[in-house]
């Protein structure tokens, strides 16, 4: 018996009314036959011609690009970037929307995820519904915030630098990324060719003049002589073990937050927006209100940003335990926080290390998990430690909402929630939720 071939719908076009924004940088629309489309490059309320980019006759939904705008939203602008648009660079989602509209769309996504996954209205989450721009990001129309201090360029078969197309390995060659920070752009990565390289990541620290490139060779590729427009340290990714190794210059960059310098080695995690680390640190400290002598956990602690801020505020009688899975990040955190004898950093996955610590109670918790969230097991463990306040830093509103529901199961409610637009032009958004135990009736 032969299987009937499934018919691809890629390239098919539908004239549709665009519905609400959805999580992921697209809007929802339906064809006349009721088929669901996830449409990029559209805005709610528009009428567009949508061309299918992914999907078959049997697919639950289709992905599509708005290729013709028949009835434009008042929030639409001409994309400032020449590499933005259907079939082009996938780095930005909302180049075609006014900055204020981008923030409203992100707010709608957060509200929808909170209601659907956590059963919370904005009022119940202590959130006023706004997404705040970072300091300095309110610019005249047509100007774009130059915020991305780390850009990973993909290299095409001819050695030219570019960025990946949406949901594709294909490279859109570019001569300039508009959202790249000035310190990245001035390196001139796009001006030269990179034979034998799979990717080139450029990093421009905002806490210092440190500049760094991390080269990932193709299998068998030889490292080029790196001559860029500014002095730069060079690291490479080992094709065998994936480790990052210094070629020349410093193996780290220096960043600043909370009047403290943080060493970030081997391309390790640091917030990408120049204002993000300080913005999030202040939001967490204002929410937790650490007191002298308190004990705290900093989970997924990276190089120690929140651990350092808390340690500074709980004083010599307080104590902070940080847990981080990355070996180099742990080394950096221990270096960065060496001046705090009551801070300890443990290496390993939170779900494995935390139970082994024997900790049964703690005053404060901050967690900044990866995009997938902390998960039910870890959340239930944390809720059992009796913290008076918990700060949850989230880069994904769906994961945040799921974990807030798990916290609610164990007696924690959201006191306040704040949202920050630390990724302009993209669909990404950062949230800080402050939780506290539900008061039990006497």
C-alpha positions in Angstrom: 0.0 0.0 0.0 1.5 3.3 -1.0 1.4 6.5 1.1 -0.4 9.4 -0.4 2.1 12.2 -0.9 1.4 15.3 1.3 1.0 18.4 -0.7 3.1 21.4 0.3 1.4 24.8 0.5 4.6 26.8 0.4 4.2 29.7 -2.0 0.4 29.7 -1.8 -1.1 33.2 -1.2 -4.2 34.1 0.8 -5.9 37.5 1.3 -6.6 37.7 5.0 -7.7 40.0 7.8 -4.9 40.0 10.4 -6.0 39.2 13.9 -4.2 39.5 17.3 -0.5 39.3 18.0 0.8 36.0 19.1 3.9 35.0 21.1 6.9 34.7 18.6 6.8 37.8 16.5 3.8 37.1 14.3 0.0 37.7 14.2 -2.8 35.2 13.8 -5.0 35.2 10.7 -7.5 32.7 9.2 -8.2 32.0 5.6 -11.8 31.9 4.3 -11.7 28.2 4.7 -10.7 28.6 8.4 -7.1 27.6 8.1 -4.9 29.3 10.7 -1.9 31.3 9.6 1.0 32.7 11.7 1.8 35.8 9.7 5.1 37.8 10.0 5.6 41.4 8.8 1.9 42.1 9.6 0.1 44.1 12.3 -3.3 43.5 13.9 -6.2 44.9 12.0 -4.5 45.0 8.6 -5.7 43.3 5.4 -2.8 41.7 3.7 -1.8 39.1 1.1 0.0 36.4 3.0 2.4 34.0 1.2 2.9 30.6 2.9 6.5 29.9 4.0 6.0 26.7 5.9 3.2 24.1 5.9 1.4 21.3 4.2 -2.2 20.3 3.6 -2.2 18.3 6.8 -0.5 21.0 9.0 -2.4 22.3 12.0 -1.3 25.8 11.0 0.8 27.5 8.3 3.5 30.1 8.6 3.4 33.0 6.2 4.8 36.4 5.4 2.7 39.5 4.6 4.0 40.3 1.1 1.4 42.9 0.1 -0.3 45.3 2.5 -3.8 46.1 1.2 -5.0 48.1 4.3 -2.3 49.3 6.6 -2.4 49.9 10.3 -1.8 53.4 11.7 1.1 51.8 13.6 2.9 50.7 10.4 6.1 52.5 9.3 8.5 51.8 6.5 11.2 49.4 7.9 14.3 51.5 8.5 16.6 48.5 7.9 17.1 47.5 4.2 17.6 43.9 5.3 14.2 43.6 7.1 11.2 42.1 5.4 9.8 38.9 3.9 12.5 36.4 3.0 15.2 38.6 4.4 17.1 38.7 7.8 15.3 37.0 10.6 16.9 39.0 13.4 14.1 41.6 13.9 10.4 41.0 14.0 8.9 44.5 14.3 10.9 46.8 12.1 7.6 47.7 10.4 5.9 48.9 13.7 6.3 52.2 15.5 8.3 51.8 18.8 5.3 52.5 21.0 3.3 50.0 19.0 6.0 47.4 19.5 5.8 47.8 23.2 2.0 47.6 23.2 2.2 44.3 21.2 4.7 42.9 23.7 2.4 43.9 26.5 -0.5 42.1 24.8 1.6 39.0 24.5 2.5 39.1 28.2 -1.1 39.6 29.2 -2.3 36.7 27.0 0.3 34.3 28.3 -0.4 35.3 31.9 -4.1 34.7 31.5 -3.9 31.5 29.5 -1.1 29.8 31.4 -1.3 31.2 34.9 -5.0 32.4 35.1 -3.8 35.9 36.0 -5.2 39.3 34.8 -2.7 42.2 34.8 -4.3 43.5 37.9 -3.9 40.2 39.7 -0.2 40.2 38.7 0.3 43.7 40.1 1.2 44.9 36.6 0.0 48.1 35.0 0.1 46.6 31.5 3.0 48.7 30.2 6.3 47.6 28.7 8.9 50.2 29.6 11.6 51.3 27.1 15.2 51.3 28.3 16.8 54.6 29.2 17.8 56.4 26.0 15.8 54.1 23.6 13.1 56.7 22.9 14.3 58.1 19.6 12.7 60.1 16.7 10.8 58.1 14.1 13.2 56.4 11.6 16.0 56.1 14.2 16.7 52.7 15.7 18.3 52.0 19.1 21.8 50.6 18.7 21.5 48.2 21.6 22.9 44.8 20.5 26.3 44.6 22.2 26.7 41.0 20.9 26.1 40.0 17.4 26.7 36.5 16.0 27.3 36.8 12.3 26.7 33.7 10.2 29.2 33.2 7.3 28.1 32.2 3.9 29.9 29.8 1.4 31.9 32.8 0.0 33.1 33.9 3.4 30.7 36.9 3.7 29.2 37.9 7.0 25.5 38.1 7.5 22.5 37.0 9.6 20.3 34.0 9.3 16.9 34.3 7.6 13.9 33.5 9.7 13.7 29.8 10.7 16.5 29.0 8.2 20.2 28.2 7.9 20.3 30.5 4.8 22.5 33.6 5.3 21.3 37.1 4.5 24.6 39.0 3.7 24.6 42.4 5.2 26.9 45.5 5.3 25.6 46.9 8.5 23.2 45.8 11.4 21.1 48.8 12.5 20.5 47.5 16.0 24.2 46.6 16.6 25.8 48.7 19.3 28.3 51.3 18.1 31.2 49.2 19.6 30.2 46.2 17.5 29.7 48.2 14.3 33.0 50.0 14.5 34.9 46.6 14.4 33.9 46.3 10.7 33.2 42.5 10.7 31.0 42.9 7.6 33.8 44.6 5.6 36.0 41.5 5.3 35.7 37.9 4.3 36.0 35.0 6.7 37.0 31.9 4.6 36.7 28.7 6.6 34.5 30.2 9.3 31.0 29.1 10.2 30.3 32.1 12.4 31.9 35.2 13.9 30.6 36.6 17.2 31.4 40.2 17.9 31.2 41.5 21.5 31.5 45.1 22.6 31.5 45.6 26.4 29.6 48.6 27.7 31.5 48.7 31.1 34.9 49.1 29.4 36.5 49.5 26.0 37.0 45.7 25.7 36.2 44.3 22.3 36.2 40.6 21.4 35.5 38.3 18.5 34.8 34.6 18.8 35.5 32.5 15.7 33.8 29.2 15.0 35.6 27.4 12.2 33.9 25.1 9.8 35.2 21.5 10.1 38.9 21.6 9.1 38.8 25.4 8.7 42.0 27.3 9.6 41.8 30.5 11.7 42.3 33.7 9.7 44.6 36.5 10.7 42.1 38.8 12.3 42.6 42.5 11.4 39.6 44.6 12.3 39.1 48.4 12.5 39.6 48.5 16.3 41.8 46.5 18.8 40.2 43.3 19.6 40.8 40.1 21.5 40.3 36.8 19.6 38.8 33.5 20.9 37.9 30.4 19.0 35.4 27.6 19.5 37.0 24.1 19.4 35.2 22.0 16.8 35.8 18.8 18.9 34.6 19.8 22.4 32.8 23.1 21.8 35.0 24.8 24.3 36.1 28.4 23.8 39.9 29.1 23.8 41.9 32.3 23.8 43.9 33.0 20.6 45.2 36.4 21.6 44.3 39.2 24.0 42.1 38.9 27.0 39.8 35.8 27.4 37.2 38.1 29.1 35.5 41.4 28.8 34.8 43.8 31.7 31.2 44.9 32.3 29.8 47.3 34.9 26.6 47.3 37.1 25.7 48.5 40.6 29.1 50.4 40.7 31.0 47.1 40.4 33.1 45.6 37.6 32.2 42.1 36.4 34.5 39.9 34.4 32.7 37.9 31.7 34.9 35.2 30.1 34.9 33.2 26.9 31.8 34.9 25.5 29.8 34.0 28.7 26.3 35.4 29.4 25.8 39.0 30.1 22.6 41.0 29.2 22.9 42.2 25.6 21.3 45.7 26.0 23.7 48.2 27.4 21.2 49.3 30.1 19.8 45.8 30.8 22.0 44.6 33.6 21.5 47.8 35.7 17.8 48.0 34.9 17.1 44.4 35.9 19.4 44.6 39.0 17.5 47.7 40.3 14.1 46.1 39.6 15.2 43.0 41.5 16.6 44.9 44.5 13.6 47.2 44.7 11.3 44.2 44.7 13.2 42.1 47.2 14.2 44.9 49.5 17.1 43.0 51.1 17.7 43.5 54.8 20.9 43.3 56.8 21.7 39.8 57.9 19.3 38.0 55.5 20.2 34.8 53.6 19.6 34.5 49.8 19.8 32.2 46.8 20.8 33.4 43.4 19.9 30.6 40.9 21.2 30.4 37.4 23.5 33.1 38.7 25.9 33.6 35.7 28.8 35.7 36.6 27.2 36.9 39.8 25.3 40.1 39.0 22.4 39.6 41.4 24.5 37.7 44.0 26.8 40.7 44.2 24.0 43.2 44.5 22.3 41.2 47.3 25.6 40.5 49.2 26.2 44.3 49.2 22.9 44.9 50.8 22.6 42.0 53.3 26.1 42.9 54.8 28.6 40.8 56.6 26.0 39.0 58.7 24.1 37.9 55.6 24.9 35.1 53.2 24.3 34.3 49.5 24.6 31.1 47.7 24.8 31.2 43.9 24.2 28.2 41.6 25.4 28.2 38.0 25.9 25.3 35.5 28.6 26.9 33.3 32.2 26.2 34.5 33.7 29.4 33.2 30.8 31.5 34.5 31.4 30.0 38.0 35.1 30.9 37.8 34.1 34.4 36.9 31.5 34.7 39.6 34.0 33.6 42.2 36.5 36.1 40.9 33.9 38.9 40.7 32.6 38.3 44.3 35.9 37.5 46.0 35.4 40.5 48.2 32.3 39.0 49.8 33.4 36.2 52.2 29.8 35.2 52.8 29.1 34.5 49.2 29.5 30.9 47.9 29.1 29.8 44.3 28.4 26.2 43.4 28.6 24.7 39.9 25.9 22.4 38.5 22.3 22.3 37.4 20.0 24.0 39.9 17.7 20.9 40.1 20.7 18.7 41.0 22.8 21.1 43.2 20.0 22.7 45.3 18.7 19.5 47.0 22.3 18.6 47.9 23.0 21.8 49.7 20.7 20.8 52.6 19.2 24.3 52.7 15.7 24.1 54.3 14.9 27.8 54.6 16.1 31.1 53.1 14.9 34.7 53.3 15.2 35.7 49.6 15.5 34.0 46.2 16.3 35.4 42.8 16.1 33.2 39.7 17.0 34.0 36.1 16.4 30.7 34.3 17.0 30.0 30.7 14.3 30.5 28.1 12.5 27.2 29.0 11.9 28.4 32.6 12.7 26.7 35.9 10.1 24.0 35.7 7.6 22.4 38.2 10.1 20.4 40.2 12.4 23.3 40.9 9.6 25.8 41.6 8.0 23.4 44.1 11.4 23.0 45.9 11.9 26.8 46.1 8.4 27.3 47.4 9.2 25.0 50.2 12.1 27.1 51.5 9.8 29.8 53.0 11.4 32.9 51.4 9.6 36.1 52.2 10.1 37.3 48.7 11.2 35.7 45.4 12.3 37.7 42.3 11.8 35.9 39.0 13.6 37.4 36.0 12.2 36.0 32.7 13.1 36.4 29.0 10.1 34.4 27.9 6.6 35.3 29.1 5.2 31.8 28.4 7.8 30.1 30.6 7.2 32.8 33.3 3.5 32.2 33.3 3.9 28.5 33.5 6.2 28.8 36.5 4.0 31.4 38.2 1.2 28.8 38.0 3.5 26.3 39.7 4.3 28.8 42.4 0.6 29.4 43.0 0.1 25.7 43.6 2.5 26.0 46.5 1.2 29.2 48.1 3.0 32.0 46.4 1.3 34.9 44.6 2.7 37.6 42.4 3.1 40.9 44.3 4.3 43.0 41.3 5.3 42.5 37.7 7.3 44.8 35.6 8.2 44.5 31.9 11.1 46.1 30.0 11.7 46.4 26.3 15.3 45.4 26.3 15.2 43.9 22.8 13.8 46.6 20.6 12.7 45.6 17.1 12.4 41.9 18.1 9.6 40.1 19.8 11.6 39.4 22.9 10.8 41.1 26.2 12.2 40.9 29.8 10.0 40.6 32.9 10.7 40.8 36.6 8.0 39.3 38.8 8.2 39.6 42.6 6.4 36.9 44.6 5.5 36.5 48.2 3.7 33.9 50.3 -0.1 34.1 50.4 -1.1 35.2 53.9 -3.0 32.4 55.7 -6.2 33.4 57.5 -5.9 33.3 61.2 
